[in-house]
Amino acid sequence: MYVQTHGEKDPERTATPFFLATAGAAMDNEVLIYFTMNGPQCVAKDNGTKIIIPRKGGDGKELKYFIDQALDMGVRLLVCQPSLDLHGYTMDDMIEGVEMIGGAAFNDLACTADAVIAF
């Protein structure tokens, strides 16, 4: 389980959970990313093309590149309901495939996960 707390204001911190989750799924692990605090900005419609991951000495990559890789590998994307409210989002604002869960469901998943890594 990866927990993403960063969003638009920290583009350099948005791709890593997707990258690591994709690698974990490629290793035949069940992997999910939980988006809380500013994290839902990463999976809001159109933000995948607006958030650019900077690269030293060159053009950056769109966050969508990393999102698509994760989805292709079967990574589950879960969003925190109160964090949607924080940003004025509804589930209609999220990309296809995002699931909403509450605090109790998050705690249950975290307690049964082999590892929880936060960004």
C-alpha positions as CSV (number, residue, x, y, z in Angstrom):
1,M,0.0,0.0,0.0
2,Y,1.3,3.4,-1.0
3,V,-0.2,6.6,0.4
4,Q,0.0,9.7,-1.8
5,T,-0.4,13.0,0.1
6,H,1.1,15.4,-2.5
7,G,-0.5,17.0,-5.5
8,E,-0.3,19.8,-8.0
9,K,2.1,22.0,-6.0
10,D,4.7,19.3,-5.7
11,P,4.8,17.7,-9.1
12,E,8.2,16.1,-8.5
13,R,6.6,14.1,-5.6
14,T,3.6,12.7,-7.6
15,A,5.1,10.1,-9.9
16,T,7.0,7.9,-7.4
17,P,4.1,6.1,-5.9
18,F,2.8,5.2,-9.3
19,F,6.3,4.1,-10.4
20,L,6.8,1.9,-7.3
21,A,3.3,0.5,-7.4
22,T,3.7,-0.5,-11.0
23,A,7.0,-2.2,-10.2
24,G,5.4,-4.0,-7.3
25,A,2.5,-5.2,-9.4
26,A,4.9,-6.4,-12.1
27,M,6.4,-8.6,-9.3
28,D,3.0,-10.2,-8.9
29,N,2.0,-8.3,-5.7
30,E,-1.4,-6.9,-5.0
31,V,-0.8,-3.1,-4.9
32,L,-2.9,-0.1,-4.2
33,I,-2.3,3.7,-3.9
34,Y,-4.4,5.6,-1.4
35,F,-4.8,9.3,-2.2
36,T,-5.4,11.6,0.8
37,M,-4.8,15.3,1.7
38,N,-3.6,16.8,-1.7
39,G,-3.3,13.4,-3.3
40,P,-6.7,13.4,-5.0
41,Q,-5.4,16.1,-7.3
42,C,-3.2,13.4,-8.9
43,V,-6.2,11.4,-10.1
44,A,-8.6,14.3,-10.9
45,K,-9.6,14.3,-14.6
46,D,-7.2,16.3,-16.9
47,N,-4.6,16.7,-14.1
48,G,-2.7,13.8,-15.5
49,T,-1.8,15.9,-18.5
50,K,-1.4,19.1,-16.5
51,I,1.0,17.8,-13.8
52,I,4.4,17.6,-15.5
53,I,7.1,15.6,-13.7
54,P,10.3,17.8,-14.1
55,R,13.5,16.2,-15.5
56,K,16.9,17.8,-15.1
57,G,18.1,19.0,-18.5
58,G,15.0,18.0,-20.5
59,D,11.3,18.0,-20.9
60,G,9.3,16.4,-18.2
61,K,6.8,13.6,-18.5
62,E,3.1,14.0,-17.9
63,L,1.8,12.3,-14.7
64,K,-0.7,10.4,-17.0
65,Y,2.2,8.3,-18.3
66,F,2.8,6.9,-14.8
67,I,-0.9,6.6,-14.1
68,D,-1.5,4.6,-17.2
69,Q,1.4,2.2,-16.5
70,A,0.0,1.6,-13.0
71,L,-3.6,1.0,-14.2
72,D,-2.3,-1.3,-17.0
73,M,-0.6,-3.4,-14.3
74,G,-3.7,-3.7,-12.2
75,V,-2.8,-1.2,-9.4
76,R,-5.9,-0.2,-7.5
77,L,-6.4,3.6,-7.0
78,L,-8.3,4.5,-3.8
79,V,-9.3,8.0,-2.8
80,C,-10.1,9.4,0.6
81,Q,-13.7,10.7,0.8
82,P,-12.9,13.7,3.2
83,S,-10.0,14.7,0.9
84,L,-12.4,14.9,-2.0
85,D,-14.4,17.3,0.1
86,L,-11.3,19.3,1.0
87,H,-10.8,20.1,-2.7
88,G,-14.4,20.4,-3.7
89,Y,-14.2,17.2,-5.8
90,T,-16.8,14.5,-6.3
91,M,-16.2,11.1,-7.8
92,D,-17.3,12.5,-11.1
93,D,-14.1,14.6,-11.0
94,M,-11.9,11.5,-10.7
95,I,-10.4,9.5,-13.6
96,E,-11.9,6.1,-14.6
97,G,-11.0,3.3,-12.2
98,V,-10.7,5.3,-8.9
99,E,-12.6,4.0,-5.9
100,M,-13.6,6.0,-2.9
101,I,-13.1,4.6,0.6
102,G,-13.5,6.0,4.1
103,G,-11.3,6.0,7.1
104,A,-12.4,2.6,8.5
105,A,-11.7,0.9,5.1
106,F,-8.3,2.5,4.9
107,N,-7.4,1.4,8.4
108,D,-8.5,-2.1,7.6
109,L,-6.4,-2.2,4.4
110,A,-3.4,-0.7,6.2
111,C,-3.6,-3.2,9.1
112,T,-3.6,-6.1,6.7
113,A,-1.0,-4.8,4.2
114,D,2.4,-6.3,4.2
115,A,3.9,-2.7,3.9
116,V,2.5,0.8,4.0
117,I,4.7,3.5,2.4
118,A,3.8,7.2,2.5
119,F,4.7,10.0,0.2
